[in-house]
Amino acid sequence: MSLLVWIALGVVAGIIVSTLLDGSAQGLLIDVLVGIAGAIAGGLIYATFGVPGVETISNNTLITGIVGAGVLLLGYRGVRHAIA
């Protein structure tokens, strides 16, 4: 799938995950940027393992983006809280 599509899905996933966690605790921009990175990473990992359905826009791609964004966003927040 195109990198631009993963970026768009990452924006959506970042906003969804931010809302699910506690609503922009780190700021919407950081949440969206981490969401983009998570969606791209999740897509690459799923494609590497041959998970079907991540090559096109579908429910699987949105779930992949949300899971990837969620993992990275939780990790980012955990590191930030550990440092602070």
C-alpha positions as CSV (number, residue, x, y, z in Angstrom):
1,M,0.0,0.0,0.0
2,S,1.1,3.5,-0.6
3,L,3.0,5.4,2.0
4,L,0.6,8.3,1.7
5,V,-2.3,6.0,2.6
6,W,-0.4,4.7,5.7
7,I,0.2,8.3,6.7
8,A,-3.5,9.2,6.3
9,L,-4.4,6.1,8.3
10,G,-1.8,7.1,10.9
11,V,-3.4,10.5,11.4
12,V,-6.8,8.9,11.9
13,A,-5.3,6.2,14.2
14,G,-3.4,8.7,16.2
15,I,-6.5,10.7,16.8
16,I,-8.6,7.6,17.7
17,V,-5.9,6.3,20.1
18,S,-5.4,9.7,21.7
19,T,-9.2,9.9,22.3
20,L,-9.4,6.4,23.7
21,L,-6.4,6.8,26.0
22,D,-7.3,10.1,27.7
23,G,-7.7,12.8,25.1
24,S,-4.5,14.5,23.9
25,A,-2.4,14.3,27.0
26,Q,0.7,14.9,25.0
27,G,-0.8,17.3,22.6
28,L,-2.7,16.4,19.4
29,L,0.4,17.1,17.1
30,I,2.6,14.6,19.0
31,D,-0.3,12.0,19.1
32,V,-0.8,12.3,15.4
33,L,3.0,12.1,14.6
34,V,3.3,9.0,16.8
35,G,0.2,7.6,15.3
36,I,1.7,8.0,11.8
37,A,4.9,6.3,12.9
38,G,2.9,3.5,14.6
39,A,0.7,2.9,11.6
40,I,3.7,2.7,9.2
41,A,5.5,0.4,11.6
42,G,2.4,-1.8,12.1
43,G,1.9,-2.0,8.4
44,L,5.5,-3.0,7.8
45,I,5.3,-5.7,10.5
46,Y,2.0,-7.1,9.3
47,A,3.2,-7.1,5.7
48,T,6.4,-8.9,6.7
49,F,4.4,-11.7,8.4
50,G,2.0,-11.9,5.4
51,V,-1.1,-10.8,7.2
52,P,-3.8,-10.7,4.5
53,G,-5.7,-7.4,3.8
54,V,-3.1,-4.9,4.7
55,E,-2.3,-4.1,1.1
56,T,-5.6,-2.3,0.5
57,I,-7.7,0.1,2.5
58,S,-10.0,-2.1,4.7
59,N,-10.9,-2.8,8.3
60,N,-7.6,-4.7,8.7
61,T,-5.6,-1.6,7.7
62,L,-7.4,0.6,10.1
63,I,-7.0,-1.9,12.9
64,T,-3.4,-2.3,12.0
65,G,-2.9,1.4,12.2
66,I,-4.7,1.7,15.5
67,V,-2.8,-1.1,17.1
68,G,0.6,0.2,15.8
69,A,-0.3,3.7,16.9
70,G,-1.5,2.5,20.3
71,V,1.6,0.5,21.0
72,L,3.9,3.4,20.1
73,L,1.8,6.0,21.8
74,L,1.7,4.0,25.1
75,G,5.4,3.4,24.8
76,Y,6.1,7.1,24.2
77,R,3.9,8.2,27.2
78,G,5.5,5.6,29.4
79,V,9.0,6.8,28.6
80,R,7.9,10.4,29.1
81,H,6.4,9.7,32.5
82,A,9.5,7.7,33.5
83,I,11.7,10.6,32.6
84,A,9.5,13.3,34.3
